[in-house]
Amino acid sequence: MPEPVLPATARTLLARTARVQRDGRAPSLVAGVVRDGGPVWSAGRGDVDEPHTDVQYRLGSISKTVTAVAVMRLRDEGRLGLDDLLDRHLPGTPFGDRSVGQLLSHLAGAAAESPGGWWERVPGGSLADLGLAGEHVVLGEARRFHYSNLGFGLLGELLARVRGRSWADVVTAEVLGPLGMTRTTTRPSGRAAQGHAVHPWADVVLPEPEHDAGVMAAAGQLWATLADLARFAVFLLGDTGDVLSPATLEEMAVPAGVDPSSPAWSAYGLGLQVLRVDGRTLTGHGGSMPGFLAGVFVDREEGTGGVSLANTTSGLDALVPGLLADLRAAEPRVVEPWVPSPAPVPLEQLGIWYWGPAPLALRALPGGLLHLGPLPGRAGRASRFRRRDDGTWVGLDGYYAGEPLRIAADHLDLGTFVFTRTPYDPAAPVPGGVDEAGWGLPR
């Protein structure tokens, strides 16, 4: 069992939670943090039964991440590819020329909402009932990020068609059950909070309706307790069990269409939101449905996660990033000690290399990786590389993600760029050649 937070830390976390609940006027709010594989603190504020960790709230769009995990399981089984066009697995929609990966990343150009009544507040039907047409394709493929609840409704139907059973049965059997999330259901079950809207100018509430969303359920219908959502946070930190490989989870967390070297950004991977907050990268998802707000985000570098659930339609400040910042400040992670490890390449291949006149350092990293990047204090491109079976290396991130690196005796060949041991080494195969007169004053 993980060690609980220190009493002073618990007070700090409770103080933040209490202020968010009061200032946001949430009828009830439950929150918690996880570390070392399990919950280490939680609290309930407002009108919430005890134990507060076992009261269901609606997850909203966190359901999308659960759906995405189930889709990625199909990919890992070889049942589909992320580049497969939707028509291959779900024929007959106007999105047939858009890919599974584009739908997962909100890059398919699908309308934000499904046609008809407001799907979050009225009963839903089948895919055919939506009456999808060309007008519901609102953007070209891969043109820009456009958040789409409709897109995840389609992914839920894809799951059902490929597996031969309902979306609910698939995610329960393949994701929720194996993770031990037995109090996560498609409709409220047992002890569950009533969703409320809070009047903007008075301290009175209005109950919000709850229905079966039909084909749109995959976009936001799941209900869960704080304990179950904390288990999902642990999953996002890498305790994936038999549900998904850690490598696939890491793939889902890669931002699409955003440069993650920027100091502040918000992006989306494959069913996962990826945020840069105060210099930290947080991975997870937020959720909202009429009457409910939810959040689960993890700091994978720190090994911590935060969860929150409230029964209000709007008005709460973001709580989870603040909880993670409080935890990090009060009880910073003590990293593992450095120990020597063998270099993945001969030592003479490491050190300074030049791209033209710009010096960069090639160094070994733990885990058999290489890193090529600018010297301290200098700007430039940086990437990590992993060795491939053929002896070349492939970029994992940054500008050279996916690009091949070949290491020769006198140069590096990286995506047509040639790096040499001295600036524009005339003995190396520099593209365009090197002036025979060499370095000197302008002529």
C-alpha positions in Angstrom: 0.0 0.0 0.0 1.3 3.5 -0.8 2.2 5.8 2.1 -0.5 8.5 2.7 0.5 12.1 2.3 1.9 13.9 5.3 -0.7 15.7 7.6 0.5 19.1 6.5 0.1 18.1 2.8 -3.4 16.7 3.5 -4.4 20.1 5.0 -3.1 22.0 1.9 -4.9 19.7 -0.5 -8.1 19.9 1.6 -7.9 23.7 1.7 -7.7 23.9 -2.1 -10.5 21.5 -2.6 -12.7 23.3 -0.1 -12.1 26.6 -1.7 -12.9 25.3 -5.2 -16.1 23.7 -3.9 -17.2 26.9 -2.1 -16.3 29.4 -4.8 -17.6 27.2 -7.6 -20.8 26.5 -5.6 -20.8 22.8 -6.4 -23.5 20.9 -4.4 -20.8 18.2 -3.8 -17.2 17.7 -4.8 -14.9 14.7 -4.2 -11.2 14.8 -5.1 -8.1 12.7 -4.6 -4.5 12.1 -5.5 -2.6 8.9 -6.3 1.1 8.0 -6.0 3.1 4.8 -5.9 0.3 2.8 -7.4 -2.7 3.9 -5.4 -4.7 6.6 -3.6 -2.8 8.6 -0.9 -5.4 11.2 -0.1 -9.0 12.0 -0.8 -11.8 14.3 0.5 -15.4 15.0 0.0 -17.0 18.5 0.4 -20.6 19.6 0.3 -23.6 17.2 0.4 -21.8 13.9 -0.3 -22.4 10.6 1.5 -19.7 8.7 3.2 -17.7 6.9 2.1 -17.2 9.6 -0.4 -14.9 7.4 -2.5 -17.9 5.1 -3.4 -20.5 7.6 -4.7 -21.0 7.6 -8.5 -20.7 10.7 -10.6 -21.0 11.1 -14.3 -17.6 11.1 -16.1 -18.6 12.8 -19.3 -15.8 12.9 -21.8 -13.4 10.8 -19.7 -15.5 8.0 -21.4 -13.7 8.9 -24.6 -10.4 7.8 -23.2 -12.0 4.4 -22.1 -13.3 4.1 -25.7 -9.9 4.9 -27.1 -8.2 2.3 -25.0 -10.6 -0.3 -26.4 -9.9 0.8 -29.9 -6.2 0.6 -29.4 -6.6 -3.0 -28.1 -8.1 -3.8 -31.6 -5.1 -2.1 -33.2 -2.7 -4.1 -31.1 -4.5 -7.3 -32.0 -4.1 -6.5 -35.7 -7.9 -6.2 -36.2 -7.5 -2.6 -37.5 -4.9 0.0 -38.2 -4.9 3.7 -37.2 -4.6 4.6 -40.9 -7.6 2.4 -41.9 -10.4 4.4 -43.4 -13.6 4.3 -41.4 -15.5 2.7 -44.4 -13.4 -0.5 -44.0 -14.9 -1.2 -40.5 -18.0 1.0 -40.4 -19.4 1.5 -43.9 -22.1 3.9 -44.9 -21.2 7.1 -43.1 -20.2 10.4 -44.7 -16.8 10.0 -42.9 -15.8 6.9 -44.8 -12.7 8.5 -46.2 -11.5 9.6 -42.7 -9.1 7.4 -40.7 -9.5 5.7 -37.3 -6.5 7.7 -36.1 -8.0 11.0 -37.2 -11.2 10.2 -35.3 -9.2 9.3 -32.2 -7.3 12.6 -32.4 -10.2 14.9 -33.4 -8.6 15.5 -36.8 -11.3 13.9 -38.9 -13.3 17.1 -39.5 -16.5 15.7 -37.9 -19.1 18.0 -36.5 -18.6 18.8 -32.8 -22.1 17.4 -31.9 -24.5 14.8 -33.3 -27.5 16.0 -35.3 -30.9 16.3 -33.7 -31.6 17.2 -30.1 -28.9 18.1 -27.6 -27.5 14.5 -27.2 -26.4 15.2 -23.6 -29.9 16.0 -22.4 -32.2 13.8 -24.5 -32.5 10.0 -25.1 -30.4 8.7 -27.9 -30.9 6.1 -30.6 -29.0 4.1 -33.1 -26.4 5.3 -35.7 -29.1 5.2 -38.4 -31.3 7.4 -36.2 -28.7 10.2 -36.4 -29.3 10.6 -40.2 -25.7 11.6 -40.9 -25.1 13.5 -44.1 -22.4 15.4 -45.9 -23.2 18.5 -44.0 -21.9 16.9 -40.8 -18.4 16.8 -42.3 -17.4 20.3 -41.4 -13.7 20.4 -42.1 -11.2 18.7 -44.4 -9.3 15.7 -43.1 -6.3 16.5 -40.9 -6.7 20.2 -41.5 -7.0 21.2 -37.9 -8.0 20.0 -34.5 -11.8 20.1 -34.0 -13.2 18.4 -30.9 -15.9 16.0 -31.9 -18.3 14.2 -29.7 -19.8 12.7 -32.9 -16.5 11.3 -33.9 -16.3 9.2 -30.7 -19.9 8.1 -31.2 -18.7 6.6 -34.5 -15.7 5.0 -32.7 -18.1 3.4 -30.2 -20.2 2.0 -33.1 -17.0 0.8 -34.7 -16.1 -1.1 -31.6 -19.5 -2.7 -31.5 -19.3 -3.8 -35.1 -15.8 -5.3 -34.9 -16.4 -7.0 -31.6 -19.9 -8.2 -32.4 -21.4 -6.8 -29.1 -22.4 -3.5 -27.7 -19.9 -0.7 -26.8 -20.9 -1.0 -23.2 -20.2 -4.7 -23.1 -16.8 -4.2 -24.9 -15.5 -1.5 -22.5 -16.8 -3.3 -19.4 -15.2 -6.7 -20.4 -12.0 -5.4 -21.8 -11.1 -2.2 -19.9 -13.2 -1.6 -16.7 -13.4 -5.2 -15.5 -9.7 -6.1 -15.8 -8.8 -2.8 -14.1 -11.1 -3.6 -11.2 -13.4 -0.7 -11.9 -16.5 -2.5 -10.8 -18.3 0.7 -9.8 -18.0 2.2 -13.2 -21.3 1.7 -15.2 -23.1 3.2 -18.2 -26.0 4.4 -16.1 -26.1 5.4 -12.4 -26.1 2.3 -10.1 -26.3 2.2 -6.3 -25.1 5.3 -4.5 -25.0 8.0 -7.1 -25.1 11.8 -7.0 -27.9 13.8 -8.6 -26.7 16.2 -11.3 -27.6 19.8 -10.7 -27.4 23.2 -12.5 -26.7 26.0 -10.1 -28.4 29.3 -10.8 -25.9 32.0 -11.8 -27.4 34.8 -9.6 -28.8 32.8 -6.6 -27.8 29.9 -4.5 -30.5 27.6 -5.8 -30.3 24.4 -7.9 -32.1 22.7 -10.7 -31.9 18.9 -11.3 -30.5 17.9 -14.6 -31.9 15.0 -16.7 -30.1 11.8 -17.3 -30.8 9.4 -20.2 -29.3 6.6 -22.2 -27.4 8.4 -25.0 -27.6 5.5 -27.4 -24.9 5.5 -30.1 -23.4 8.7 -28.5 -22.8 6.9 -25.1 -19.1 6.3 -26.1 -18.5 10.0 -26.0 -19.7 10.7 -22.4 -22.0 8.3 -20.7 -19.9 6.4 -18.1 -20.5 6.9 -14.4 -17.7 6.1 -11.8 -16.8 6.5 -8.2 -13.7 8.4 -6.9 -12.0 5.1 -6.1 -12.5 3.8 -9.6 -11.4 7.0 -11.2 -8.2 6.8 -9.1 -7.6 3.3 -10.4 -7.8 4.8 -13.9 -5.3 7.4 -13.0 -2.9 4.7 -11.9 -3.5 3.0 -15.3 -2.6 6.3 -17.0 0.6 6.3 -15.0 1.7 3.0 -16.5 0.1 0.3 -14.4 -1.7 -1.1 -17.5 -1.9 -4.7 -16.5 -3.3 -6.9 -19.3 -5.4 -4.2 -20.7 -2.8 -2.4 -22.8 0.9 -2.4 -23.3 2.9 0.5 -21.8 4.2 1.3 -25.3 0.7 1.7 -26.6 -0.3 3.9 -23.7 2.8 6.0 -24.4 1.8 6.3 -28.1 -1.7 7.5 -27.0 -0.1 10.3 -25.0 1.9 11.8 -27.9 0.4 15.2 -28.8 -1.0 15.5 -32.3 -0.4 18.8 -34.2 1.4 20.7 -31.4 5.1 21.3 -30.8 5.6 20.0 -27.2 8.8 21.9 -26.8 6.8 25.1 -26.4 6.5 26.4 -22.8 2.7 26.3 -22.7 0.3 24.3 -24.9 -2.8 22.1 -25.0 -3.0 19.2 -27.3 -4.8 15.9 -28.0 -3.2 12.5 -28.6 -5.2 9.3 -29.3 -8.1 9.7 -26.9 -6.0 11.6 -24.4 -5.7 15.3 -23.6 -2.1 16.4 -23.1 -1.5 19.8 -21.3 1.5 21.8 -20.5 0.8 23.6 -17.1 3.5 25.5 -15.2 6.3 23.6 -17.0 4.7 20.2 -16.4 3.2 17.9 -18.9 -0.2 16.4 -17.7 -2.0 13.6 -19.5 -5.6 12.6 -19.0 -9.0 13.9 -19.8 -11.6 16.3 -18.5 -15.3 15.6 -18.5 -18.6 17.5 -18.5 -22.2 16.6 -18.9 -25.3 18.4 -17.7 -25.1 18.3 -13.9 -21.5 17.0 -13.7 -17.8 17.9 -14.1 -14.9 15.5 -13.8 -11.2 15.4 -14.3 -8.3 12.8 -14.3 -4.8 13.9 -15.1 -1.4 12.5 -14.3 2.1 13.8 -14.2 4.0 10.8 -15.6 7.4 12.3 -14.8 6.5 12.9 -11.1 4.5 9.6 -10.9 1.4 11.3 -9.4 -2.2 11.8 -10.5 -5.2 13.7 -9.5 -9.0 13.1 -9.8 -12.1 15.1 -9.1 -15.8 14.7 -9.5 -18.6 17.2 -8.9 -22.3 17.4 -9.5 -22.6 20.8 -11.1 -23.0 21.8 -14.7 -20.5 24.6 -14.8 -18.5 27.1 -12.7 -15.7 25.2 -11.1 -12.1 26.2 -11.5 -9.7 23.5 -12.6 -8.8 21.5 -9.5 -6.6 18.6 -10.5 -3.6 20.6 -11.8 -3.6 22.6 -8.6 -3.7 19.5 -6.4 -0.7 18.0 -8.3 1.2 21.3 -7.9 0.5 21.3 -4.2 1.6 17.7 -3.8 4.8 18.3 -5.8 5.7 21.4 -3.7 5.0 19.7 -0.4 6.4 16.3 -1.1 8.6 16.4 -4.2 9.5 13.1 -5.7 12.9 11.7 -4.7 14.4 10.3 -7.9 16.2 7.0 -8.1 20.0 7.3 -7.7 22.2 7.5 -10.8 24.1 4.3 -11.5 26.6 3.7 -14.3 25.3 1.8 -17.4 26.9 0.7 -20.6 26.8 3.1 -23.6 24.7 1.8 -26.5 27.4 2.9 -29.0 31.2 3.2 -28.9 32.3 6.1 -26.8 34.2 7.7 -29.7 30.9 8.2 -31.5 29.5 10.4 -28.7 30.3 14.0 -28.0 30.3 17.1 -30.3 29.0 16.9 -33.8 28.4 19.9 -36.1 25.4 20.6 -38.4 27.2 23.1 -40.6 28.6 25.6 -38.1 26.2 24.7 -35.2 27.6 22.4 -32.5 25.4 19.7 -31.0 26.1 16.9 -28.5 25.3 13.3 -29.0 25.1 11.5 -25.6 23.9 8.2 -24.2 20.7 8.1 -22.1 19.5 5.4 -19.7 17.6 2.6 -21.4 19.9 2.3 -24.4 18.7 5.6 -26.0 20.7 8.4 -27.6 20.0 12.1 -27.4 21.1 14.7 -30.0 20.7 18.3 -29.1 22.2 21.8 -28.7 24.8 22.6 -26.1 23.6 24.3 -22.9 22.5 27.8 -23.5 22.1 27.4 -27.2 18.9 27.0 -29.2 18.4 24.2 -31.6 16.6 21.0 -32.4 16.7 18.1 -30.0 15.5 14.5 -30.2 15.9 11.1 -28.6 16.7 8.0 -30.6 16.1 4.3 -30.2 18.1 1.6 -32.0 16.3 -0.5 -34.6 17.0 -4.1 -35.5 18.9 -3.1 -38.7 21.5 -1.1 -36.6 20.1 2.4 -37.5 18.3 4.6 -35.0 14.9 6.2 -35.2 13.8 9.5 -33.7 11.3 9.3 -30.8 10.3 13.0 -30.4 11.1 16.5 -31.5 11.9 17.6 -35.0 13.4 14.2 -35.9 10.5 12.0 -34.7 10.3 9.0 -37.0 13.5 10.0 -38.9 16.3 7.5 -39.4 19.8 8.2 -37.9 22.8 6.4 -39.3 26.1 6.7 -37.6 29.3 6.5 -39.7 32.9 6.9 -38.7 33.2 10.6 -39.8 29.6 11.8 -40.0 26.0 11.3 -38.9 23.3 11.0 -41.5 19.9 12.2 -40.2 17.0 12.8 -42.6 19.4 14.1 -45.3 21.3 16.3 -42.8 24.9 15.5 -42.4 26.6 16.2 -39.1 30.4 16.3 -39.0 33.2 16.3 -36.4 34.4 19.7 -37.5 32.2 22.5 -39.1 31.7 21.5 -42.7 34.4 18.8 -42.6 35.7 18.6 -46.2 36.4 14.9 -45.7 32.7 14.1 -45.0 29.9 13.8 -47.6 28.5 17.3 -46.9 25.5 18.0 -49.3 26.6 20.7 -51.7 30.3 20.1 -51.0 32.7 22.4 -49.1 34.5 25.3 -50.7 38.1 24.2 -51.4 39.5 27.5 -50.0 38.1 26.6 -46.6 37.3 28.9 -43.7 38.7 32.5 -43.9 37.8 36.1 -44.4 35.1 37.0 -47.0 36.4 37.1 -50.5 
